[in-house]
Amino acid sequence: MKPLVLPRINLNGTSRECLVEQQCSVLHVLRSLLTVMSDASPNGRDYQTAPMGTFTKAQEAWRERWQMIEDLRREIEEHALAIQDSK
């Protein structure tokens, strides 16, 4: 992914507060998504009759996707903090 680029705070642009608020809204949705994804993660009872190792593969695949969202959440959080701290 391409790196996020900080906006330049200026009188004609969006206020710092609004920009940070927008990022926080994204963070809220990402946190909710992570919670829902955790709740929806593979459960062993749904793989009882599957071939050996299927449940482990399902867990690994789901965890990989969860981690992608978590990494995005961290990146957005860092971006929000950088906007807040920018001069």
C-alpha positions in Angstrom: 0.0 0.0 0.0 1.1 3.5 -0.6 1.9 5.5 2.5 -0.7 8.0 3.8 0.2 11.6 3.2 -0.4 14.3 5.8 -2.7 17.1 4.8 -1.4 20.7 5.1 -3.5 22.6 7.6 -4.4 26.0 6.3 -7.0 28.7 6.5 -8.7 27.7 3.3 -8.7 24.0 4.1 -10.5 21.7 6.5 -9.8 22.4 10.1 -7.3 20.2 12.0 -10.1 19.3 14.4 -12.4 18.2 11.6 -9.6 16.2 10.0 -8.8 14.4 13.2 -12.5 13.8 13.9 -12.9 12.2 10.4 -9.9 9.9 11.2 -11.5 9.0 14.6 -14.7 8.1 12.8 -12.8 5.7 10.6 -11.1 4.3 13.7 -14.4 3.7 15.4 -15.7 1.7 12.4 -12.5 -0.3 12.2 -12.6 -1.2 15.9 -16.2 -2.3 15.4 -15.3 -4.4 12.4 -12.5 -6.1 14.4 -14.9 -6.9 17.2 -17.5 -8.4 14.7 -14.7 -10.3 12.9 -13.6 -11.8 16.2 -17.1 -12.8 17.0 -17.4 -14.4 13.5 -14.1 -16.2 13.6 -14.1 -19.9 12.8 -15.4 -22.2 15.6 -14.3 -25.8 16.0 -17.8 -27.0 16.2 -18.4 -26.0 12.6 -15.4 -28.1 11.4 -16.0 -31.3 13.4 -16.6 -33.4 10.3 -14.1 -31.7 8.1 -10.8 -33.3 7.2 -8.0 -33.0 9.7 -6.3 -29.6 9.7 -9.2 -27.8 8.0 -10.1 -25.9 11.2 -6.5 -24.8 11.7 -6.4 -23.5 8.1 -9.7 -21.7 8.6 -8.4 -20.0 11.7 -5.2 -19.0 10.0 -7.0 -17.6 7.0 -9.4 -15.6 9.2 -6.6 -14.4 11.5 -4.7 -13.2 8.4 -7.7 -11.1 7.4 -8.3 -9.8 10.9 -4.6 -8.8 11.0 -4.9 -6.8 7.8 -7.7 -4.7 9.4 -5.8 -4.3 12.6 -2.7 -3.1 10.7 -5.0 -0.6 8.8 -6.4 0.5 12.2 -3.0 1.2 13.6 -1.9 3.1 10.5 -5.0 5.3 10.6 -4.5 5.9 14.3 -0.9 7.0 13.7 -2.1 9.2 10.8 -4.7 10.8 13.1 -2.1 11.5 15.7 0.3 13.0 13.1 -2.5 15.3 11.9 -3.2 16.4 15.4 0.5 17.1 16.1 1.2 18.7 12.8 2.1 22.4 12.6 
